[in-house]
Amino acid sequence: MVQSLWDSSKATRLQGGLESLVYRSNIIGTDRRVCNYGGGNTSAKTVVKDFRGQDVEVMFVKGSGSDLATMKASNFTGLRLDDIRPLFERDDMSDEDMVAYLANCMIDAKHPRASIETLLHAFLPYNHVDHTHPDSIISLCCADNGKQIADEIFGNRYVWVPYVRPGFTLSKMIAEGVRANPNAELVLMEKHGLVTWGETAEEAYAQTIKIITEAESYIESQFDQEKLFGGVKHAELPAEVRRSIVASVMPLLRGAVSDEKKMILSFDDEDDVLAFVGGVDSPELSQIGAACPDHLVHTKVVPLFIDWTPNAEDIEGLKEKLITGVAAYKAEYAAYYERNKHEGDKMFEAAPRVILIPGVGMINTGKSWAASQVSGALYHRAIAVMRGSTALGSFVSLSENESYNVEYWPLELYKLTLAPAEAEFSRQVAFITGGAGGIGSATARVLVEEGAHVVLADLNLEGAEKVAAELNAEFGEHRALAVKVDVTSEELIQAAYAETAINYGGVDIIVNNAGLATSSPFDETSLKEWNLNMNVLGTGYFLVAREAFKIMKQQSIGGSMVFIGSKNSVYAGKNVTAYSSVKALEAHLARCIAAEGGEFGIRVNTILPDAILQGSAIWNGNWRNERAAAYGIEPDQLEEHYRKRTTLLVNIYPRDIAEGVAFFASSKSAKTTGCMLTIDGGVPAAFTR
């Protein structure tokens, strides 16, 4: 049940109407059972001093494109009420005219554009107004007998408004309905949501929670667990089996849903999802339509429901159903677009945002992990609504045309223009071995800065987790993932890629970087030392690349591998026979993979760095002492020694190598494969020839 989050000790410290509005909005948005991500809006009417120092009655309302849970004062728009109130006398007003008019009512041109539902707030004669999308209320508003149930719950205290897309007409209908009913305490918006109000911020919030809990209590009194979604048709598979299945199908599915642009995928097997995908009625129920206009913007009108009987032995059967299901979904979406399009519309990607698999759970797609999570979070709300509506009666939704007009609504499309342009590695997943080290962590940062999601694979899990935590704190939740990997273990590498698939759907960029180095005269090189170098730098690079190659082939959307070789890949260094030999192997292995990968759009290139001392675990061990001894100098003189031997007289740092990796992985080198790039400051002995 929804609970009040109002904290009087915090509220009493707030200064003025806008601060109280921010606080109220944040606690409303915090509970997604009360308000959808990005949806709903709140307002407060107050008095401020204008530029002349005169008192002006102003309404602050949520600005377009923001989310109540995280809004700050700068996300609200202030509008002069004396300019807005006369609009109530009009009979009609287009969205375009309304937006243009409201722009002239703003007290500060730097404020964001006002919400499309601004007039809803302005026309109601209350100081504080909340418009929310509570699960319980939408359940009521999406039930075929919703108005009848509302009579039972609220008596004469409510106003019922039939579905109308937000704008002038809906705002005026709500205001007229409230003015005509002196007992009105709330407005129920058919297939949409709730409007409540109060004379203070606390009263408005308390009323919102009160109305929601009244509806919740009624629904729970009608609920029968045995009849949930028509009863159980498919039981959930064990958790470890679900994850194994998802790891197997994700790359293939990712390729299927990635058309002009790649998609990031995420997996969800929460209890409510498993109950829904296993329901007798769920295949039909899921196809009725979106539970709320705010939902379909992120989830599309319907999900893709896979008709599959859960069976851990039938992975190939599931893969086939996913491929045919996605293809059929795309064809139907294109037909839906053609049936409803307006002049000037441009079709969005046709692939599903939500894929439901009996016994397994839900897979969501988006341009980023965060975007896929929004789709998933909103489908959780859809499940809750369908649960409530079917407890009351039958679930109903918008018509196809109403749905299209929301999805392709110019004012919704405007919000998309507020998003920043996508970066070079947006929608891509990079898997970096040795991710905790100097080159690995620097590469991760460069790629994340340009939009990538990264997996930091390292034997040093603690170090990889530290790097991942730093990146996530700076760039957003789950942009980086740490996994423990011993590159000499085929099993651990496969497990790491499985974890990558479960978390992001697949992989686009491989940075083969894990390493070590040893030094000894040739005749003193032991078989143990030889095998150590060969296992980590040779077999390790082979296994990491081979498993990635398999995934990239399944995805059918190409990929890029970058090997971190060495100056020693082409230069026979003194006292480093084992290391130099296997580094040469790496460079040639990369060329061999490039020769086979071309037909699949898989590019493989190599970076040849030299003497990267900064942040390197290798150089902090015996290797530094061994190399210093080979040159007849002290260990602390190595960095200067390496600088002086370059033609450019420079030292090379991890960021320099990371920039090279980014170049090879980027669109700038889309026609380059089988290439070696030397980043060593210019060591003549290592010039390629």
ABEGO torsion letter per residue (X at the ends): XBBBABBAAAAAABBEAAAAAAAAAAAAAABAAABBBGBEBBBBBBBBBBAAGBBBBBBBBBBBGBBAAABBAAABBBBBAAAAAAAAABABBBAAAAAAAAAAABABAABBBBBAAAAAAAABBBABBBBBBBAAAAAAAABAAAAAAAAAAAEAABBBBBBBBBEAAAAAAAAAAAAABAABABBBBBGAEBBBBBABAAAAAAAAAAAAAAAAAAAAAABBAAABGGEBABBBBBAAAAAAAAAAAAAAAAAAABBABBBBBBBBABAAAAAAAABAAAAAAAAAEBABAAAAAAAEABBBBBBBBBBAAAAAAAAAAAAAAAAAAAAAAAAAAAAABBBGBBBBBABBABBBBBGAEBBBBBABAAAAAAAAAAAAAAAAAAAAAAAABBBBBBBAAAAAAAAABAAAAAAAAABBBBBAABGBBBBBBGAABAAAAAAAAAAAAAGBBBBBBBABAAAAAAAAAAAAAAAEBGABBBBBBBAABAAAAAAAAAAAAAAAGEBABBBBABBBBBBBBAAABBAAAAAAAAAAAAAAAAAAAAAAAAAAAAAGAEEBBBBBBBAAAABBBBGAAAAAAAAAAAAAAAAAAAAAAAAAGBBBBBBBBBGBABGBAAAABAAAAAAAAAAGBBAAAAAAAAAAABAAGBBBBAAAAAAAAAAAABAAAAABBGBBBBBAGGBAAABBX
